[in-house]
Every structure is written in structure tokens, then in C-alpha cells.
Amino acid sequence: MKKNSPTNTPTTPTTEPRAERYRFFSGDRVLWVIVAVLAVISVLVVYSSTAKMAYDPDSDLSTVHFLRQQLIILVLSLGTMCAVQKIDCRIYNKLAKPVYILSLLATVAAYFIGHATNGASRWIPLGSFQFQPSEALKIATVLYLARQLACRQKNIANLRIVPSGRFWTWRTSRQQRRIWREGTRPILLPVFFSCLVIFPAHTSAAVLVFLTSWVMMLIGRVRIRELLKLLGWAFAGILLIFALNLGRSETAEGRLTTWWHSWTHEYNADAPKPADKLTDTERSMIAIHNGGIFGEGAGQSVMRVEMIHPESDYAYAFFVEEYGLLLAVALLMLYLWIFFRAIEIFGQCGTAFPGLLALGLALLITSQALLHIMVTVNLIPETGQTLPLISRGGSSTLFTTIALGMILSVSRQNDEQSHERPRGESILQERSEA
């Protein structure tokens, strides 16, 4: 008699997966703890940092107003996350294309019907709520790209996705038409359109989407040569945008110049700048210096009055000032932990789509947090990126929790062993065979 191999042995459902299915907080427990800690930190940061707005003589609002507002946002967002983590990944797969198209159209619509701030139309007013569709588009791009990469795992190692630089051959050459049909149109064009519509209002968000997508393609086994070509095209596109002064390239150029000046010119301690002449990043660095190792204490920040947006763009610097470098490093570790937990979830999936989805979303969240933190310590120019799940804001918090809910959904189905395995597509299996 033939002995059944481990892969052919029928599995009998156990009571454990059924019990897991009906648990409210299912999936990766470490992620649940991280989310809870970040939510508590968000309340502390927003309540204390918004004192500047509450004490404004032209404002009749109090810190309680902003605290209540943030609590409502967190409750609604965390409730949405709990609902999302119960949805089957097969539904995400089916909804990937329509969700991507709707998010893309909503982001475009924001330029015509949206609310403009600082020269950028990013928000669509929905009553008292300001909806930022680009936040939805970031997640939709990861979702759609995960689907496109997953369904091409069998032949992706031989697939070309970047067309030739000789654009006049794209229609006449059979090989170029094939590249467009099999690689460029299904994989690259969605990323290109996302970056294109996000770029005019939020340059750094477009860069974040591109880098996340590039890493996803690397994990999804796209050929290295193709990815290097893609980087070359991206670099050429950035040079063209700056040369033609498109989008917010003027703002980006000003931030680059200010950042470069801060690194190349010595600080004159004998003639310090007045507070109103300091850049936002310089104020954030003063806040970090004031915080030291153990911080000034909750509610004791001095620089929150000087920083323009301590509750959003510079939430990390504000956190360091009040709670110190030790807790700030612990906060950084929490964001890195999200990514490492996603790697663990990815390794348990076995199938391409849920694994790429979880890893791509975690990469998006962690990368945004790192960009925010690097700005506060002047490692990179100002980006305007918020600190995920901590900075004050409705759309960012909502879609961050949706992304975390989708990661938890993948983890929950790993525990239940209920992932669909279409056509034997498995990134891990393909890698081991190679």
C-alpha cells in the first residue's frame, strides 16, 4: 500500500479552528496588543498637543473638544477594523478591482470638488468629516497589486513588465505588445495611475506608494532586471517633473533646499534664530532635545506652542518631548513589530494573494511611520506624512485600521487553515523549488 504523504493526508477539522472562527479578537494577538497601545498613545498625544489650538484667543474650542473628536474617530475606526478582520480574503480578491477604480476616481474628484489647504486639494467634505480619498487609494493599490502579482506567480519569473525606452516600437513590435499586454498594463499601469493622481496634492504619498509597490514586486518574484529598469524610469520621471515644474514640485524643491541648507551650514550659537524664523523641523529637533531620556512629563511640552502641527505632522517629536527617548524608541519598535508580525503571517500563508496583501499593507504602515520619524530628526526633508494611528486625523486613522484589519483577517484564516489555494500558487513553494 502507498503511504499517504503529509500533503495528501486529509485533514480533519478540529474544534480549535471552529472556536477561533467565533472569537471576537481573532488573528494575531500581538497585533491586537500593538493596536491597543497605539490607540492609547494617540489619545494622550492629541489631548496634550491640541492645547495650542484650544488656547488660541480666536478659538472658542477646548482640549476636551479635540479629545472627544479623537475618541469618536478611534471608536469608529477600531469598530471598522473589527468588522474588516472577519471578512474572507477571497472577498478582498474579488473586490480589488472595483475598490481600486472607485478610490482612483474619488482621488481625481478631490481636485475638482475637494477642499484646498496650503495649495493642495486633498479632502472631500462630507458634512463635518473631511474625507481624504488618497488614503483609500494607497490601500487599494496594495490590494490590487497583490491580486495581479498573485495570479501570475506561475510565469512571473519570465515575465517582462517594463517596455522598451524606444516608445515608437510599442505598437509595431510584437514583443513590445506582448510586454504591454502581459506585464505593463496589468501590473505597472495601476501603480502609475495611483502615483500620478496622488502626486499633485501629496508628493511624498506618491513616493510612498511607488516604493511599497516596488518592494511588493520584489517579494512577488518580478525579475530584478525589470525592477532596476523601473527605478530608472521613475528617476527620469522625477527629473522631468521638476524640469517642467509640475504638481507641487516647487514646494518639494523648497523643502529640499531648506533641508540641504540645514546640513551644509554651521549653526551659529552666538546668534541663534528667533523662534518665528525656525523651520518646523528645527522646532521638532528642539522638542526632542528638551525631552531628553525621560521626557518633560505628560502635558509639560513647551514646543507644542511653537510647532505648527504637533498633533499630526510632528507627533513623534511631541511624544519625545513629553515622554522621553526611551519610550520613543519603544514606540518605533512597535511600528517595526507590525512589519515583523506581517512577515510571520506571510510565512504561514503559503498562497500568494493573502501573503502579499498582509506584507504590502504592513510595509505601507511601517514605511509611513519611518518617513514621519526621519523628518522629525532631519534625516529627510519635510513630507507631511502623519504618524499612523497616532496623529490627529480621520481618514488616516480610519484607513490605517482598515489595513490592520485586513492583515488580521489573513492571520485569522491562517489559524483556521481556510485560505483558498488557487492552482497551487504559492510564493514560498516556488522559492523553495528555485
C-alpha positions in Angstrom: 0.0 0.0 0.0 1.1 3.5 -0.7 1.7 5.6 2.3 0.0 8.9 2.3 2.4 11.8 2.2 1.8 14.7 4.6 0.5 16.9 1.8 -2.0 14.2 0.7 -3.3 13.2 4.1 -6.8 14.5 4.5 -7.2 16.9 7.4 -10.0 16.5 9.8 -11.4 19.7 11.1 -10.7 20.2 14.7 -12.6 22.1 17.3 -9.8 24.7 17.6 -10.4 26.4 14.2 -14.1 26.5 14.8 -13.6 28.1 18.2 -11.2 30.5 16.5 -13.8 31.4 14.0 -16.2 32.7 16.6 -13.8 34.6 18.7 -14.2 38.4 18.5 -10.5 39.2 18.7 -9.2 36.5 16.3 -6.0 36.5 14.4 -2.5 37.6 15.6 -2.8 38.6 19.2 0.4 40.6 19.2 -1.1 42.9 16.6 -4.2 43.4 18.7 -1.9 44.5 21.6 0.1 46.8 19.4 -3.1 48.5 18.0 -4.4 48.9 21.6 -1.2 50.6 22.7 -1.1 52.9 19.7 -4.7 53.9 20.3 -3.9 54.9 23.9 -0.9 56.9 22.8 -3.0 58.6 20.2 -5.4 59.8 22.9 -2.5 61.1 25.1 -0.8 62.9 22.2 -3.9 64.5 20.7 -5.2 65.7 24.1 -2.0 67.4 25.1 -0.8 68.7 21.7 -4.1 70.4 20.8 -3.7 72.7 23.8 -2.2 75.2 21.4 -5.4 75.4 19.4 -7.6 75.4 22.4 -5.8 78.3 24.0 -5.9 80.3 20.7 -7.8 83.6 21.6 -9.6 83.4 18.2 -10.9 79.9 19.0 -13.8 79.0 21.3 -12.8 75.3 21.4 -11.3 73.5 24.4 -8.9 70.5 24.6 -12.0 68.4 25.6 -13.5 69.1 22.2 -10.4 67.7 20.4 -10.2 64.7 22.8 -13.8 63.9 22.2 -13.3 64.2 18.5 -10.3 61.8 18.5 -12.1 59.3 20.7 -15.0 59.2 18.3 -12.7 58.7 15.4 -10.8 55.9 17.2 -14.0 54.1 18.3 -15.4 54.2 14.8 -12.1 53.2 13.2 -11.4 50.3 15.7 -15.0 49.1 15.2 -14.4 49.1 11.4 -11.2 47.1 12.0 -13.1 44.5 14.0 -15.6 44.1 11.1 -12.9 44.0 8.4 -10.9 41.3 10.1 -13.9 39.0 9.9 -14.1 39.2 6.1 -12.8 36.4 4.0 -9.7 37.1 1.9 -11.5 35.8 -1.2 -13.9 38.7 -0.9 -10.9 41.1 -0.9 -9.6 39.4 -4.0 -12.9 39.8 -5.8 -13.4 43.5 -4.7 -9.8 44.5 -5.5 -10.5 45.9 -9.0 -13.8 47.9 -8.2 -12.3 49.2 -5.0 -9.2 50.4 -6.8 -11.2 52.1 -9.6 -13.5 53.9 -7.1 -10.6 55.1 -5.0 -8.8 56.3 -8.1 -11.9 58.2 -9.3 -12.5 59.7 -5.8 -8.9 61.0 -5.7 -9.3 62.6 -9.0 -12.6 64.1 -8.0 -11.0 65.7 -5.0 -9.2 68.1 -7.3 -12.5 69.5 -8.6 -14.8 69.3 -5.6 -12.4 69.0 -2.7 -11.3 71.3 0.0 -7.9 73.0 -0.6 -5.4 73.6 2.1 -1.9 75.0 1.6 -2.4 74.9 -2.2 -3.4 71.2 -2.2 -6.9 69.8 -2.8 -6.8 66.5 -0.8 -10.1 66.4 1.1 -13.7 66.0 0.1 -16.1 67.5 2.7 -18.7 65.0 3.9 -20.6 67.0 6.5 -18.4 67.6 9.5 -16.0 64.9 8.2 -13.1 65.6 5.7 -12.6 62.6 3.6 -9.1 62.1 2.1 -9.5 59.7 -0.8 -5.8 59.3 -1.4 -5.6 57.4 1.9 -8.1 54.9 0.4 -6.2 54.7 -2.9 -2.9 53.8 -1.1 -4.6 50.7 0.4 -6.5 49.9 -2.8 -3.2 50.0 -4.8 -1.6 47.4 -2.5 -4.8 45.3 -2.7 -5.0 45.4 -6.5 -1.3 44.8 -7.0 -1.3 41.8 -4.6 -4.1 40.3 -6.8 -2.2 41.0 -10.0 1.0 39.5 -8.8 -0.7 36.5 -7.2 -2.4 35.4 -10.3 0.8 35.5 -12.3 3.1 33.5 -9.9 3.4 30.6 -12.3 5.2 32.5 -15.1 6.2 35.8 -13.3 9.9 34.8 -13.2 10.0 35.0 -17.0 7.6 38.0 -17.3 8.8 41.3 -18.6 6.8 44.3 -17.2 8.8 47.4 -18.4 8.5 48.3 -22.0 11.4 49.4 -24.1 12.6 53.0 -24.0 12.0 53.2 -27.8 8.4 54.1 -27.4 7.9 54.3 -31.2 8.1 50.5 -31.3 5.4 49.8 -28.7 2.7 49.3 -31.4 4.8 47.9 -34.2 6.8 45.3 -32.3 5.1 42.0 -31.4 7.4 41.6 -28.4 6.6 45.1 -27.1 2.8 44.5 -27.5 3.2 41.3 -25.5 5.1 43.1 -22.7 2.3 45.7 -22.5 -0.4 43.0 -22.5 1.1 40.6 -20.0 3.1 42.9 -17.8 2.9 46.6 -18.2 -0.9 47.0 -18.3 -1.9 44.6 -15.5 1.0 45.3 -13.1 2.6 48.7 -13.8 -0.2 50.9 -15.0 -2.3 50.6 -11.8 0.8 51.8 -9.8 1.5 54.5 -12.3 -2.1 55.9 -12.2 -2.1 55.8 -8.4 1.1 57.8 -8.2 0.0 60.1 -11.0 -3.2 61.2 -9.3 -1.7 61.4 -5.7 1.4 63.3 -6.8 -0.1 66.8 -7.4 -1.5 67.1 -3.9 0.8 64.9 -1.8 4.2 64.2 -3.4 5.5 62.1 -0.5 2.5 59.9 -0.5 3.0 59.1 -4.2 6.6 58.2 -3.5 5.5 56.0 -0.6 3.0 54.2 -2.9 5.7 53.6 -5.5 8.3 52.3 -3.0 5.8 50.0 -1.4 4.7 48.7 -4.8 8.3 48.2 -5.9 9.1 46.1 -2.8 5.9 44.1 -3.3 7.0 43.3 -6.9 10.4 42.2 -5.5 8.7 39.9 -3.0 6.4 38.8 -5.7 9.4 37.5 -7.7 9.4 40.0 -10.5 12.8 39.9 -12.2 15.5 42.1 -10.7 16.4 43.5 -14.1 12.8 44.7 -14.7 12.8 46.3 -11.3 16.0 48.2 -11.9 14.6 49.4 -15.2 11.6 50.6 -13.3 13.8 52.6 -10.9 15.4 54.2 -13.9 12.1 55.2 -15.4 11.0 56.6 -12.1 14.2 58.7 -11.7 13.8 60.1 -15.2 10.1 60.9 -14.5 11.1 62.8 -11.3 13.7 64.9 -13.2 11.1 65.7 -15.9 8.5 66.8 -13.3 11.0 69.1 -11.6 12.2 70.5 -15.0 8.6 71.3 -16.1 7.6 72.5 -12.6 4.6 70.2 -12.4 2.4 69.5 -9.4 3.9 70.7 -6.1 7.4 70.4 -7.4 8.1 74.0 -6.4 7.1 73.1 -2.8 9.2 70.0 -2.9 12.2 71.9 -4.2 11.8 74.5 -1.4 11.8 71.7 1.2 14.8 70.1 -0.4 16.7 73.4 -0.4 15.8 74.1 3.3 16.9 70.6 4.3 20.2 70.8 2.4 20.9 74.2 3.9 20.4 72.8 7.4 23.0 70.1 6.8 25.6 72.3 4.9 25.6 75.4 7.1 27.0 75.5 10.6 24.8 76.6 13.4 25.9 79.9 15.0 25.3 79.6 18.7 26.2 83.2 19.3 23.4 84.4 17.0 20.5 81.9 17.3 17.5 82.3 15.2 14.3 83.8 16.8 11.6 81.2 17.3 9.4 82.6 14.5 12.3 82.1 12.0 12.8 78.4 12.8 11.6 75.8 10.4 9.1 73.1 11.6 11.9 70.5 11.6 14.2 72.7 13.7 11.4 73.2 16.2 10.8 69.4 16.3 14.5 68.8 17.0 14.4 71.3 19.8 11.4 69.4 21.2 13.4 66.2 21.0 16.4 67.9 22.8 14.1 69.1 25.5 12.6 65.7 26.1 16.0 64.0 26.7 16.0 60.5 28.0 12.9 60.5 30.3 10.8 63.4 28.9 9.3 66.6 30.4 6.2 64.7 31.6 2.7 64.4 30.2 1.2 67.8 29.4 4.5 69.6 30.0 5.6 70.3 26.4 6.9 73.7 25.7 7.4 73.4 21.9 3.8 72.5 21.2 3.1 76.2 21.2 5.9 76.8 18.6 5.3 73.8 16.3 2.7 74.3 13.6 1.2 70.8 13.7 2.4 69.0 16.8 -0.8 66.8 16.7 -0.2 65.5 13.2 3.0 66.2 11.1 5.3 66.3 14.2 3.5 64.0 16.6 6.6 61.9 17.2 8.8 64.9 18.2 6.0 66.0 20.5 5.9 62.5 22.0 9.6 62.5 22.6 9.5 65.9 24.4 6.8 64.7 26.8 7.7 61.1 27.3 11.5 60.9 26.5 13.7 58.9 24.2 13.3 55.6 25.9 9.6 55.4 25.3 10.0 57.0 21.9 12.4 54.1 20.9 9.8 51.7 22.2 7.2 53.4 20.0 9.4 53.0 17.0 9.8 49.3 17.8 6.0 48.9 17.8 5.9 50.0 14.2 8.7 47.7 13.2 7.0 45.0 15.1 3.9 45.4 12.9 6.1 44.6 9.9 7.8 41.6 11.5 4.5 40.2 12.5 3.4 40.6 8.9 6.5 38.6 7.8 5.4 35.9 10.2 1.9 35.9 8.8 3.3 35.9 5.3 5.3 32.8 6.1 2.3 31.0 7.3 0.1 31.7 4.3 1.6 29.5 1.6 -0.6 31.2 -1.1 0.4 34.3 -2.9 -2.5 36.8 -2.5 -3.1 36.8 1.2 0.7 36.8 1.9 1.4 39.7 -0.5 -1.6 41.6 0.9 -0.6 41.3 4.5 3.1 42.1 3.8 2.3 45.0 1.5 -0.1 46.7 3.9 2.3 46.3 6.8 5.1 47.7 4.7 2.9 50.7 3.9 2.2 51.4 7.5 5.7 50.9 8.8 7.3 52.9 5.9 4.9 55.9 6.6 5.9 55.8 10.3 9.6 55.7 9.4 9.2 58.6 7.0 7.4 60.6 9.7 10.2 59.9 12.3 13.0 60.6 9.9 11.5 64.0 9.2 11.4 64.9 12.9 15.2 64.2 13.2 16.0 66.0 9.9 17.2 62.8 8.1 15.0 63.7 5.1 13.1 66.8 4.0 9.6 67.6 5.3 7.0 65.2 3.8 3.7 65.9 5.7 3.3 62.2 6.5 1.3 61.6 9.7 2.2 59.0 12.3 -0.1 56.1 11.7 -2.9 55.6 14.2 -1.4 58.3 16.5 -1.6 61.6 14.6 -4.9 63.5 14.7 -6.9 62.9 11.6 -10.0 61.0 10.5 -9.1 59.5 7.1 -5.6 58.4 8.0 -6.7 56.7 11.2 -9.7 55.0 9.5 -7.7 53.5 6.6 -4.8 52.5 8.8 -7.2 50.5 10.9 -8.8 49.0 7.8 -5.3 47.9 6.6 -4.6 46.4 10.0 -8.0 44.7 9.9 -7.1 43.1 6.6 -3.8 41.9 8.0 -5.7 40.4 10.9 -8.1 38.7 8.5 -5.2 37.0 6.8 -3.8 35.9 10.2 -7.2 34.6 11.3 -7.6 32.5 8.2 -4.1 31.1 8.7 -5.3 29.9 12.2 -8.4 28.5 10.6 -6.5 27.0 7.7 -9.2 28.3 5.4 -7.2 30.1 2.7 -8.1 29.2 -0.8 -5.2 27.7 -2.8 -5.9 28.6 -6.4 -4.0 26.4 -8.9 -1.3 25.7 -6.4 0.1 29.2 -6.5 2.5 29.6 -3.6 5.3 32.1 -3.3 7.0 30.0 -0.6 6.8 26.8 -2.6 8.1 28.5 -5.7 11.0 29.9 -3.8 11.9 26.6 -2.3 11.8 24.8 -5.7 14.0 27.5 -7.2 
